[in-house]
Amino acid sequence: MNQKTKQICARCIMDSSVPNIQFDSVGNCNYCTDFLERCAHVLDDTSDVKAKKLQALVAEVKRAGQGKRYDCIVGVSGGVDSSWVLVRCVELGLRPLAVHMDNGWNSELAQNNIANLVQTLGVDLYTHVIDWPEYKALMQAFFDADVLDVELLYDNAMAAVNYQQAAKFGLKHLLAGTNSATEGMPMPKGWNWNKFDKRNIQAIGKRFTNTALRTFPSIGTLDFFRFRFIKGIRWVSVLDLMPYNKTAVLKELQEKYGYKPYPYKHYESIFTRFYQGYLLPTKFGIDKRKLHLGTLVASGQMDRAVALRDLEGIPYPSEAQLNQDRQYFLKKMGWTQAQLETYIARPPIAHDVYPSEDKLWDFATRTLKALRSLRSR
């Protein structure tokens, strides 16, 4: 299906190449329709309503953190969203511990952005540096398995490190840069995998490179429910409780904190940039810019024509940057160009071909939803 024959949503920029997409009588897709309906309570809240909700959260965080060294955890990647959360936490009088997970793929730009931010704000930074040989072996296993979500490794470890640090300091709040305005569009089925599937990581690592999780910080379904319901640690999308316009925020970060932007969402990591900009489109036929830019368009933060124009080019700042990142990837993974081409040519394999926690996660979340429904009656 070439670009000219694709049906493109009349409201956002998702198109008929996206799995399970449907269009209504006026040409709007189910993805942005679902997003606008599900997140209306966030997108349509007035500034006064958001301010009251934020004040209540800040009071709760301060109360829970009394007498402790910190009162909350803020995970920072070097991206705009998490950077702004850290700024606002300090402005609101909170005492955050900034937590960063270094998997060996940080761009120099991301490291500089984080360093400038924490130094200017005067907050403590905890950086967990993953054991590179172990992480590299797990990555190789995921490549050998031909599964889609290689970023499951980073996302799972990042979540684990944040929850572990919260538990260590007895904190109840993880204030995250996740938010509806810039990433509330539902992820198409098959575009990623359950980020709490520790069993999948263990099984793939063991099968393909005989790698056990020795130092890798991981979190599974039961771990998550223990952190959430026994230790009472909440993951809060705090940006939903305040006006958040990414363009205005980026300008302020640049002016006050020497922040330097990235061309696309999550491109602060060299591997994420190469994964989203090359591996996903080339091997799996997935361009996540449709989701990221489409969410900004649907929430009114980006002009649709500008987003469509962005999609016309490659998902990279330039061909030169792509070639540079390709060479960096090959060297860091110890691959040849021929190995990369062989990997790209092999057909994708579903994650659940290998042992997985997916059914356990679905059962646990359905049970929790049913219990909450009973309590609300």
Order of alpha helices (4+ residues) and beta strands (2+ residues): alpha-alpha-alpha-beta-alpha-beta-alpha-beta-alpha-alpha-beta-alpha-alpha-alpha-beta-alpha-alpha-alpha-alpha-alpha-alpha-alpha
